[in-house]
Amino acid sequence: MPVTNPPPTLIIVPMGASILRRVSSSRIGLLLAAGSLAVMTVTLAPLLDERQITNVALLYLLATLAAAAMWGYRVGMFTAVAADILVNFFFIPPLHRLTVARPENLITLVLFLAVAGVGALMLSRFRDQVVRANSRDAETTILLNASRELVRGSTPRVATDRLCEVVGRAFHARGCAILSGDPLAVAGSTVDSPSVAPPTREESAVALQATRSGEIVRLRETAAAPSGKAMVRTTFVPLPGAVRGVLRLLGPLEAPRGVDADRLLGALADEASLALVRASLAREAGRAEALTRAEEFKSVLLSSVSHDLRSPLTAIKASVTNIRDSSVQWSQEDIDAFLETIESQTDRLSRTVSNLLEMSRLESGVTAHLEPINLAHVVEEAKLATLAVTSDRVLQLGVPESQWVRADYGLLLQAIINLVENAAKYSSPGRPIAVDSESRRGRVFLRIRDDGPGIPESDLPHIFEKFYRGSRVGAVKGTGLGLALVKAMVETCGGTITVESSKAGTVFEISLAPAAALPPPSQS
C-alpha cells in the first residue's frame, strides 16, 4: 500500500510559549544536579567521615552554589536540601540513618542548609540579572541592526530585503520573507529561492489566520522528521498596524540564548511593518512627484512650444489664403514666395514635432543597439546630411579612419547632426566649423568647434535643459530641445557631453567608449 503523508498541522503559539522552554531547562538541571550529588557521595563516602565534616559540607555547598548559578533558585534549593540529607545519611553518626546523635552536628546541618539556601538565592538572582542583561543586549543588537539596514536601504525594496536578512540570521532560519498586500505578495526576502517564491494557497490561508488572530502561527509537518515528531516547517508572524502582512520564516527557528523568541519576533514584526509603511509612503511620494513633473512638463511645453507651433501655422495659413484670393492678381514671383514660405514653415513645424516625439521616445527608455562604429564614417554621413545648413560654411573634418567607438549608429549620427546644425545657427556666418577627435585616458573624444560669439556664462549650466533658450538667441527660431536631445542621445549610447565657451567660440565634446575595429568583409 502506498504511504500517505499526514496533513500539516497548524499550531497557534501564544506569546508566553517561551515559559515551556524554561521549564524544560529546569528539569535538565534537576537531573544533572542529582547525578552530580550521587557521584560526589559515592566518591567521598569511603574517604571521609565525621572528622572531616567541615570539608564535606564545603564540597556539597560548592555543588549547591554551582547548581544555583547554572540553573536557578529551584534547582539550587533542591540541591541544598538533597545535599543536607546526604551529609546526614552518609557522614554524620549514626550512619545510614536520618538521625543525629550529637547536637553540634544538628547545628552544622541547619547552618549548612541556611547558608546553602541564602547562597543559592543570591546566585540565582545574580544569574537571572546576567541572563536578562545578555538577552536584552542580544535583542538590542538585533533590533539596532534591523533599524540600521532599514535606514541604509537605497530603495524600499532593498531595505525590506536587508531586514529579512537580519531576521533570518538572528533566528538561524533557512529563509525569511515579508508578505503583504491583497492578495499577499513578497515585499522583501532573503536571496534563497523558497523565500523569493510567492506564497502558496495553503500559506496564504495560514498567513490570513495569523493576521486575524494576532498570534504567531507555526505550520508543522510530521513527515519532515524521520522520528515522526512534528517539525516546524514555516512560522508566520503577523505585522501590527494598518498594513496587512506577515513575516514568513522557513524551517525551525533558534533564537539567541536567553532571548524571548516570541517577544523578539514581535519587535522585528514592528520593524517590518514600519518598512512597509515607508515603502507605501515612498510610492505615494513617487506618484505625487510624477504628477507634479507631468504638470510642470505640460506647462513648460505649452508655454515654450505654442509659439513655435502657432507661428508656422499662421504663416502657412496666410500664404494659402493669399494664393486662393482671386481678387488679387499675384505675379509668379509672389506665388513662388508664398510657396517658399509654406515649404520653409512646414519644415520648421516638422522639425518641432519630430524633436518633441524624439524627446518623448528617449525619455520613455529607448533601447540602444551598441556596436563598433567607425567614427570617421558617421561624421562624413553627418556632413552630407547638413549640407543644406552649411552650404555657406567650410566643414573641416579631422577624424582619423582608425577611430572606432561603441555606440548606437542612428543616435550618434543624429547627435552629431544636431550639434553641426546648432553651430551653423549660432556661429558667425561664413566661418568654418571644425569636427575632430582624439583618444586619451581610455576614451574617444569627438569635438565640434565654432568661432561664434560664445555662450554667456550664466547660460552654460542650463544649456542642456529641455526648452531652455539662451539669452543671445536673437532671431534664431527653435524650441530649445536640440541640445537636450543631443545629451539624451549621447547618454543612451553610454557617453557624456560637455561644453566650453568663450568669446573665441564654443566647443562641444562627446566622450565615448572605444571599440576594436571590425575586420573587413571576406572576399568570396
Sequence and secondary structure as in RCSB ss.txt:
>XXXX:A:sequence
MPVTNPPPTLIIVPMGASILRRVSSSRIGLLLAAGSLAVMTVTLAPLLDERQITNVALLYLLATLAAAAMWGYRV
GMFTAVAADILVNFFFIPPLHRLTVARPENLITLVLFLAVAGVGALMLSRFRDQVVRANSRDAETTILLNASREL
VRGSTPRVATDRLCEVVGRAFHARGCAILSGDPLAVAGSTVDSPSVAPPTREESAVALQATRSGEIVRLRETAAA
PSGKAMVRTTFVPLPGAVRGVLRLLGPLEAPRGVDADRLLGALADEASLALVRASLAREAGRAEALTRAEEFKSV
LLSSVSHDLRSPLTAIKASVTNIRDSSVQWSQEDIDAFLETIESQTDRLSRTVSNLLEMSRLESGVTAHLEPINL
AHVVEEAKLATLAVTSDRVLQLGVPESQWVRADYGLLLQAIINLVENAAKYSSPGRPIAVDSESRRGRVFLRIRD
DGPGIPESDLPHIFEKFYRGSRVGAVKGTGLGLALVKAMVETCGGTITVESSKAGTVFEISLAPAAALPPPSQS
>XXXX:A:secstr
        EEEEE TTTHHHHHHHHHHHHHHHHHHHHHHHHHHHTTT  GGGHHHHHHHHHHHHHHHHHHH HHH
HHHHHHHHHHHHHHHHSSSTTSS  SSHHHHHHHHHHHHHHHHHHHHHHHHHHHHHHHHHHHHHHHHHHHHHHHH
HH SSHHHHHHHHHHHHHHHHT SEEEEEETTTTEEEEE SSHHHHS   HHHHHHHHHHHHHTSEEEEEEGGGS
TTS  EEEEEEEE  SSS EEEEEES     TT  HHHHHHHHHHHHHHHHHHHHHHHHHHHHHHHHHHHHHHHH
HHHHHHHHHHHHHHHHHHHHHHHH TTS   HHHHHHHHHHHHHHHHHHHHHHHHHHHHHHHHTT     EEEEH
HHHHHHHHHHTTTTSTTS EEEE  TT EEEE HHHHHHHHHHHHHHHHHHS TT  EEEEEEEETTEEEEEEEE
 SS   TTTGGGTTSTT   TT TT    S HHHHHHHHHHHTT EEEEEEETTEEEEEEEEEE          
